[in-house]
Every structure is written in structure tokens, then in C-alpha cells.
């Protein structure tokens, strides 16, 4: 489950995180906004007695209403029934709960790769589902097509009742275009396959002219087979509060998530604070405008430095990532050579990147660089240190 690069880069981060000079560009967190976030959290609304008692397992009504309002206004472009929102302790808990319901142990989940490394334990550690990677490549613009999904299903040799589609994409740091998303959803509808649309970066879109098409915007109703996942961890930089949500019209799934909340519910105090924050439309608008401006500027700074050093990469338009193509710096096109380059960057630059093996990239040498978890000047210095190691390679 934790084989290869996932274990390596996480273990390295844990071992070095307190060392002077060490910089992690491998963890997908947004710590650029605490000057706005901190004061808002400190203005904690008065706590009524009900908050310290039992409540709905999968989200208090006030939080479901706040999430429905925000996601409906900002992502779906239409109203969402709060009864269609289920809340658990983070997007990983939501995905695991869905895995228990939508598949049986041994079933496959179609996931385009390179991909977020955490999907493997989220779906497989306890629910017993197997990720069926669908390789996408730089030479094709990392585009995913229905034909590719059909081939992956045929080759899987097992039932594949779920397609997990991340948009905006982690690790690409870009948005899938509307036509691509539409074609993938239509493909799944024709085959009665569940689509889990992971849109945890849905509000972190800053590229000029970038059109993010939420799955919920492309359909007037989600029906029983389309489910949208969102969380406060990324768009609002609050990964430590552990609050994720799914919008689904599938009643058996909602009932199962309500039951799962007995074990993975969100603290009532956290729900109380988050609900008040998300329901404050004026503050949310100010926060998101500032967040997009800051991340857009930081992403542009990183991209310019990589371009000046002739490091191939995808220009970021969303999320916290730059996907870098370091294949020309590998001694040979193997996972072992990729690991050696990752280790060299870690040892000589004291900078941790996410290696392609952790992302299940089909070709060795693809690295993810996360730029939002450190102050801008630290990020710029760390990127410069990585470039110096590559120049000396």
C-alpha cells in the first residue's frame, strides 16, 4: 500500500521537518492565507449548548446548509439541497466510506495516472478496492479519453464500478477542459458506472481564462451515479480541521455515510466554526479573491524560474502544484534512477519533491512540486536550490 516513492518522500519529510534549511515542496497544503484565516477563526461565534451534545453523525444541519450554499453558488451554479450533503472527517474519510458502498472487495476503481498518492490507501486499506490506473502521458497533454477507459476496463480483468476523476487535477495543477469532463461523465452514464468527482481544489483556480467545469454544473441533477467530493482542507487551507463532504443524490449512499459518521464524524466545535465561516458570503468572497491572487502570483514566480532554467513543466492554473518533467536528468529511464535523482535533490538541496513513483506516473522522471506550504521567499529559494542541483547533474 505504501510501497515505492510514497513511503520514501513521506518518511523523509517526517525525519527532516524540524531540520534547519530543510524545505518540503512535497506536501499539498496552502499556508499562504493565515493572515486572513487566523483572525476569522479567532472570532469564534458563541457556542450554544447544543454544540457540546450529540447531533447528526454526518454533519450538523447548519454546516450542511453552509456547504450546500457555498458549493451551489461557487461551483454548481445552482441550488443544492442540504439533505444531499454528507460530512465526515476529511475527504479521505468520505472516499473510504464511498468505497465501502459503491464497490465490493476486489473491485477496481479507474483512476487516471499520474495521480494523488493517497487514493490507494483511501480506497484499498480497509474497503479492499483495487486502484486500476489509467496511464496518461505528457506527450498527449495528459488527456483522458473514453477509449482509454474502455481499454483499462478490459485489461483490469475484474468489475470496475467506479471512475474517480480529480478536477482540478492533482498533481498536474491544471483544470480538465469542459469537453473532456463531459465526455468522461457521458461514458460512465452509458455504462452505469459511478463517477466520484474529486473537486477539493474547485475554488483554487487562478489561471487567466481558465474555465473550471464542476461535474455538478454539467448536469441539472446528479442522479444516482454522480457524486461530488469537496473539503475545507485545500480551498480554505484548513487540513487540520478534518472536514470533507460529498454531494450525492444517492439515498443508500447518504444513509451509509450517516452511519459511518459514528466513527469518522467531525468535531461539533469544528463544525460550528466552519459553518459560520462558510456562511459569511462577504468574507468568503474576500478570502477567495486574495487566495487566488496570491497563489497565482506564486505559481507564476515558480514557473518563470523553471522556464529560465529550461526545466520542462506544466504551467499551473489551479491547485498548489507544478508537474515537472525531469526525465532528461535521469541516468536511465527507470524507477531506480528516478529515486536516485529524488535522493540527490533531497541530500544536496535539502528539498523534498514528490517523485513520480508515488504518483504512479507511467514514465519515470515526473516530479510534483508543491509551492503553497511555505512563505514565497522560502519557495523561491528552494526552487533555486533544486535548479542548481539539476545544473550540476
N, C-alpha and C positions, 0 to 999 in steps of 0.2 A: 504493500500500500504506500509506503514512504520510500520506495526504492529510488535510487538514482539521485538526480540533482535536487529534488525536493528536500530530502533529508540533509543533503550537503549544505545548501545555502541557508536553511533554517538553523541547522546546528551551528554553522559559522556565525550567524547573527547572534544567537544566544551566548556563544562563547566570547564574542568580542564587543558586544553592545556598550559596555562600560569602559572600553579602552580609549584613551585619548588618541584622537586622529582618525579613528575608525568611522566610516560613513556607510550606512546602509542605503543603497539605491535599489533594494530588492523587496521592500515591504510596501504594500499598496495602502498607504494611509495618507490622509490630507490633513496636515498640521499647519496649513497656511492661514487659517481663519480664526484662530483662537482669540484674537483681539476683539472680534465681534461675537464669537460664540460664548466666551467666558462670561462677559457681563450679562448676556441673556440667560445663561444658566444660573447665575447668581441672583437674578431677580425672580427667584423661585416663587410660584404662586402659593398662596396659603393652602395648607393641607387639610382637607376636610376629614372627618373621622372615617369615612368610607374607604379612604385610600389605604388605611392600615388593616383592612379586613379582606376577606375573600371576595373575589369578583370573577368575571368571565375568564376562563382559562386561556383563551386565545385572543385577548385584547379587550380592555375596558371600552365601553361604548364611546366615550369621549375621544379615545385615541383612534378607534376605527373611523369615526366621523372626520377627525383631523386628517388622517391618511387618505381617506376617500376624497376629501376636498382638495388636498394638495395634488395627488396623482391625477385626479379627474381634471383639474384646471390646468396643470402644468404639462401633463404627458398624454392623457387620453383625449383631451379636448371635448369631453362630455362628462355628464354626471355619473358617479359610481355609487351604487347602493352600499352603505357601510356594512350591511349584512353580508356582503360578498368579500369582506376583508377579514383575513385571519392573521394574527400577530403572534410570533414566537421569538425566542431569544437569539435573533440574528438570522441572516439569510441562510447560513449553513443549516440551522435547525429547521427552517422552512423546507429547504431542499430535501433533507433527510426524511422529514415527515411525509413529503410528497412521494418520495421513492418507495416508502413502505406501502403506499396506497395504490400508486399507478403501475407498479410492476411487481413481479414475483422474483424471489431469489434466483439468480442465474440469468434473468432477462438482461438485455442490453439497452443502454442509453446512448443514442447517437450524439456525439459531441465533436464539433469541428475543432481541429488542432492546427496550430498551437493554441493552448487553452490555459485557463486558470488551473493551477495545480491542485487546489483544494477540492475540485469536483470528485476526484477519485475517492477520498475518504468520506466526503459528504454522502455519496450515493452507495458506496460499497462496504464501508466498515461495519455497519450494523444491518442495513437494509438488504445487503447482499446482491445489489445490482452491479453489472459489469459495464464500464465505460467502453463504448465502441468508437474509437477515434476515427474521424473522417479527415484525412490529411488535406490541408490547403497550403499553397506554396506562394512564395514571394513572386515568382515568375508569372503567376496568374493573378496577381493582386490580392491573394488570399480570398478569392471569391469562392463561395459555396453554392453549388447548383443542385437541383433536384436529381440530375443523373448521378452525381457523386453520392447522394444519399441512397439512391436505389442500389448502387454497386456495394456500398457499405452494408446495407441490409442483407444483400445476397451473400456477401462474404462472411457476415457475422455468424451464420450457422445457428442462430438462436432467435427467439422472439425479440423484437426491438420496438416496444410500445411507446417510447418517449424520444423526442428530439429536444435537446437542451441548447437553446440559442442565446448567446450573450450579445447584447447590443445596448449601448456602445460596447465595443469589444475589449476584453482583457485577454491577451496582452497587447493587441495592436494599437490601442489608443486612438481608434477611429470608429466611425459610425458605418454600419452597413447601410447601403443605399435602399431607398424605399422599394424599388422594383425587386431587389434581391429578397428582402424580407417578405414581400407579398408573395413571391413565387414559392418560398420555403413554407409559408403557412398554408398556401393552397395545396402544395404537395402533401402536407401532413393531413389536411382535411380530407383529401381524396382517399387516404388510406386509414382514416380514423386513428391517427397517431396523436398522442398528447404532445403539445408544444409547451415547454416551460420557457417563457421569455424572461431571461435574467436581465433586468433593466436597472441594476443597482447604481449604474452611472448615468441614469437617464436625465438627470438635471445638470450633469457636469459636461456640458457640450459648449465649446467656446470657439471652434473654428469658424472663421468668417464664411457665411453662406452655407454652413453645414446643416443639413436637414435630417434631424433625428425623427424617425417614424416609429413611435411606440406601437407594439402589436395591438394595444388597446385602442389606438387611433385608427388602425386599418380595418377594424371590424366594429359594427354598431353594437354587437353583442359578442361576448367571448365564447358562449356556448359551453359545452361540457369538456372540450378538449384543448382549450387555450387558457393558459394561466400565466399571470404576470407577477414576477417577484421584484420587490423593492426593499430598501433598508435605509436607515439613517447613517450607517457606518461610512459610506462613501460620499454621497452628495452633501451630507451635513457634518462630516468629519467626526462622528461620534461612535467609532467602532467599539469603544469600551462600554457603551451603554447597552449593547447587545439587544437590538430591536430590529427585526426583519418582518416583512409582511408579504402575503400573497393575495392577489385579487383573482378570485375564481368564482364562476357561477355553478360549479360542480358541487351539488349539495353533499353527496357522500364524502367528497374530499374535505369540504369545510367541516363536516361533523368529525372526521378523523383528526383534523388539525385542532379542533376544540378539545378533543380527548388528549392529544399529545401535549397540550398546554399544561396538563397536570405536572409534567416533568420538565418542560422547557419553556415555561411561561416567563414573561418579562416582569421584573420588579414593579410593583404598583407605584412606587415613588418615581422610578424612571418613566413609566407611562404617563404619570401626572405631569412631569416636567416637559416631556416630548410633545404631548398633546397640546399644551399651552403654547409651545414654540411654533409648531406646525400650523396651528390655527390663526396665528398672527400674520395675516397676509402681507401687511406693510413691511414687517421685519423680514419675512421670508424673501420678498422681492429685493430688498436692500442687500440681504446676505448673498443671494444667488448672483446678483449683478456684480458684486465685489468679488465673489469667488471665481466667477468666470473670467473676470478681467485679470485677476492675479495669476490664475493657472494658465491662462492664455499667454500672458507675458513671460512666465517662467518656462513654459513649453517652447516658446519661440526662442528664448535665450539658449536653451539646451540644443534645440535643433540647429541654430546658427553655428554653435561651437562644433557640433558633429559634422556639419556641412563643410566648414572651413578646414576640418581635418580629414576630409574625404572619407568619412565613415558612413557607409550606406545605412539608411534608416527610413522609417515611415514618418512623415511629418504628422505630429499629433494634432488631433482636432477634438478630442474628448478624453475623459478619464485622467489617469495620473501617469501614463506610460509613454515611453518611446521604444519601439521594437527595432533593435539594431542588428544588422547583418554583418557579423564578424567572421564570416567563413574564410575570407582571404587571409586571416591571421591564424588559421588552424594549421598545425604541422601536417595533418592529413584529415580527410573528411570523415572522422569517426567521433563517437561519443567520448571516447577516452581523450582524444585531442581537445575536444570542447572543454572537458573537465580540467585538463591541464591549463588551458587559457584562463578559465574562470579562477583557478587556484593562483595563477600568476598575477592576475589583476588584484585578487584579494591580498596576496602577500606583498606585492610591490607598491600598489597604490593604496592599500588599506581600504578598498572599496568593494562592497559586495553587490554583485548583479545577480539577476535570476537567470540561470542557464537554460538553454533550450530543452535539455533533457527533462527538467522539471515541468516545462510547458508541453511536453510531448510533441515538440516540433518535429516534423518529419525529416528535416535536414539538420545535422549538427552545425553549430555556429551561430544560431539565432539567440540573442540575449534580450531580456526585458530590463529596461532602466526605468525605475520609479523615481519621479522627481518632486513629489509633493510632501514628503515626510520630513524634510529638513529646511532650514532657512535658505532663501535664494542664494546667498553668498556661499553657503556651505555646499549647495548643489553645484554651483558653477565651479568651485574649486575641485570637487570630487570628479566632475566630468573631465576637467583639465588633467587630473592625475591619471584617469583611465586612458585618455588620449596619449599621454606621454608613454605609458606602458606599451600601447599599440605601436607607437612610432619606434620604440626600441626593439620591438619583436622581430 
